[in-house]
Amino acid sequence: MPRYRDYQEELIEYLKDHDEAVAYLNAAWEESLQGDEESQKLFLLALRNVAEAQGGLGKLARKTHIRREQLYRILSPSGNPGLKMVRMLLMALGVTLRFV
């Protein structure tokens, strides 16, 4: 038995809990509002992590009727999805973000 767990594996396991996934996305959204490029990429990474935890991008692709390859591009560090796309992805994941 390994003495440690990979961070990504631990994170994905943690994000399988819906409430934790919502809190994680809200925190990533708040961080992304700093405006710098690095913090803006953080939200896409968080969204991809939640999608992976909730069954993977293939499952999300089927729910949204978006090709899996397109989802990989959208959620990549260089992705730039519009608000409509983000809304569609969040709805498919069953997540609602709260703006305060």
C-alpha positions as a LaTeX table, in Angstrom:
\begin{tabular}{lrrr}
\hline
Residue & $x$ (\AA) & $y$ (\AA) & $z$ (\AA) \\
\hline
Met1 & 0.00 & 0.00 & 0.00 \\
Pro2 & 1.44 & 3.40 & $-0.98$ \\
Arg3 & 2.28 & 5.84 & 1.76 \\
Tyr4 & 0.72 & 8.71 & $-0.16$ \\
Arg5 & $-2.11$ & 9.38 & $-2.56$ \\
Asp6 & $-1.78$ & 11.38 & $-5.71$ \\
Tyr7 & $-3.25$ & 14.86 & $-5.26$ \\
Gln8 & $-5.37$ & 14.63 & $-8.42$ \\
Glu9 & $-6.82$ & 11.27 & $-7.39$ \\
Glu10 & $-7.65$ & 12.63 & $-3.93$ \\
Leu11 & $-9.24$ & 15.75 & $-5.43$ \\
Ile12 & $-11.40$ & 13.75 & $-7.85$ \\
Glu13 & $-12.58$ & 11.52 & $-5.02$ \\
Tyr14 & $-13.42$ & 14.60 & $-2.94$ \\
Leu15 & $-15.33$ & 16.21 & $-5.82$ \\
Lys16 & $-17.66$ & 13.22 & $-6.20$ \\
Asp17 & $-19.64$ & 14.78 & $-3.37$ \\
His18 & $-22.04$ & 17.26 & $-4.99$ \\
Asp19 & $-21.86$ & 19.85 & $-2.20$ \\
Glu20 & $-18.05$ & 19.77 & $-2.23$ \\
Ala21 & $-18.03$ & 20.15 & $-6.01$ \\
Val22 & $-20.31$ & 23.19 & $-5.79$ \\
Ala23 & $-18.14$ & 24.78 & $-3.08$ \\
Tyr24 & $-15.01$ & 24.07 & $-5.14$ \\
Leu25 & $-16.50$ & 25.69 & $-8.26$ \\
Asn26 & $-17.71$ & 28.71 & $-6.30$ \\
Ala27 & $-14.22$ & 29.18 & $-4.83$ \\
Ala28 & $-12.64$ & 28.82 & $-8.27$ \\
Trp29 & $-15.13$ & 31.34 & $-9.72$ \\
Glu30 & $-14.35$ & 33.83 & $-6.95$ \\
Glu31 & $-10.63$ & 33.38 & $-7.58$ \\
Ser32 & $-11.13$ & 33.88 & $-11.33$ \\
Leu33 & $-12.56$ & 37.34 & $-10.69$ \\
Gln34 & $-9.07$ & 38.62 & $-9.85$ \\
Gly35 & $-8.79$ & 39.22 & $-13.56$ \\
Asp36 & $-5.31$ & 37.90 & $-14.25$ \\
Glu37 & $-4.89$ & 35.18 & $-16.86$ \\
Glu38 & $-3.76$ & 32.52 & $-14.37$ \\
Ser39 & $-6.79$ & 32.92 & $-12.10$ \\
Gln40 & $-9.16$ & 32.87 & $-15.09$ \\
Lys41 & $-7.73$ & 29.53 & $-16.24$ \\
Leu42 & $-8.36$ & 28.19 & $-12.75$ \\
Phe43 & $-12.13$ & 28.11 & $-13.23$ \\
Leu44 & $-11.86$ & 26.03 & $-16.42$ \\
Leu45 & $-9.54$ & 23.60 & $-14.64$ \\
Ala46 & $-11.99$ & 23.38 & $-11.73$ \\
Leu47 & $-14.86$ & 22.74 & $-14.12$ \\
Arg48 & $-12.87$ & 19.99 & $-15.82$ \\
Asn49 & $-12.01$ & 18.41 & $-12.45$ \\
Val50 & $-15.67$ & 18.37 & $-11.43$ \\
Ala51 & $-16.66$ & 16.88 & $-14.79$ \\
Glu52 & $-14.06$ & 14.16 & $-14.32$ \\
Ala53 & $-15.31$ & 13.42 & $-10.80$ \\
Gln54 & $-18.93$ & 13.29 & $-11.96$ \\
Gly55 & $-18.32$ & 10.60 & $-14.58$ \\
Gly56 & $-15.81$ & 12.08 & $-17.01$ \\
Leu57 & $-15.91$ & 14.27 & $-20.07$ \\
Gly58 & $-17.47$ & 11.50 & $-22.14$ \\
Lys59 & $-20.53$ & 11.45 & $-19.90$ \\
Leu60 & $-20.69$ & 15.24 & $-19.91$ \\
Ala61 & $-20.41$ & 15.23 & $-23.71$ \\
Arg62 & $-23.41$ & 12.90 & $-23.98$ \\
Lys63 & $-25.47$ & 15.06 & $-21.60$ \\
Thr64 & $-24.68$ & 18.30 & $-23.43$ \\
His65 & $-24.62$ & 16.87 & $-26.97$ \\
Ile66 & $-21.15$ & 18.35 & $-27.44$ \\
Arg67 & $-18.38$ & 16.24 & $-28.92$ \\
Arg68 & $-15.89$ & 15.05 & $-26.31$ \\
Glu69 & $-12.99$ & 16.47 & $-28.31$ \\
Gln70 & $-14.67$ & 19.88 & $-28.28$ \\
Leu71 & $-15.10$ & 19.66 & $-24.50$ \\
Tyr72 & $-11.40$ & 18.93 & $-24.09$ \\
Arg73 & $-10.62$ & 22.07 & $-26.11$ \\
Ile74 & $-13.16$ & 24.19 & $-24.24$ \\
Leu75 & $-11.86$ & 23.12 & $-20.84$ \\
Ser76 & $-8.19$ & 23.28 & $-21.76$ \\
Pro77 & $-5.94$ & 26.00 & $-20.30$ \\
Ser78 & $-6.26$ & 27.87 & $-23.61$ \\
Gly79 & $-10.05$ & 27.37 & $-23.79$ \\
Asn80 & $-12.30$ & 30.39 & $-23.93$ \\
Pro81 & $-15.92$ & 29.28 & $-23.57$ \\
Gly82 & $-18.69$ & 31.81 & $-23.68$ \\
Leu83 & $-21.20$ & 32.27 & $-20.91$ \\
Lys84 & $-23.78$ & 30.17 & $-22.78$ \\
Met85 & $-21.35$ & 27.22 & $-22.92$ \\
Val86 & $-20.39$ & 27.54 & $-19.25$ \\
Arg87 & $-24.06$ & 27.70 & $-18.31$ \\
Met88 & $-24.79$ & 24.56 & $-20.34$ \\
Leu89 & $-21.92$ & 22.67 & $-18.71$ \\
Leu90 & $-22.93$ & 23.73 & $-15.22$ \\
Met91 & $-26.54$ & 22.71 & $-15.84$ \\
Ala92 & $-25.44$ & 19.29 & $-17.11$ \\
Leu93 & $-23.37$ & 18.84 & $-13.95$ \\
Gly94 & $-26.33$ & 19.90 & $-11.80$ \\
Val95 & $-24.41$ & 22.86 & $-10.37$ \\
Thr96 & $-25.64$ & 26.33 & $-9.59$ \\
Leu97 & $-23.17$ & 29.08 & $-8.83$ \\
Arg98 & $-24.09$ & 31.88 & $-6.49$ \\
Phe99 & $-22.85$ & 35.38 & $-7.14$ \\
Val100 & $-22.38$ & 37.56 & $-4.10$ \\
\hline
\end{tabular}
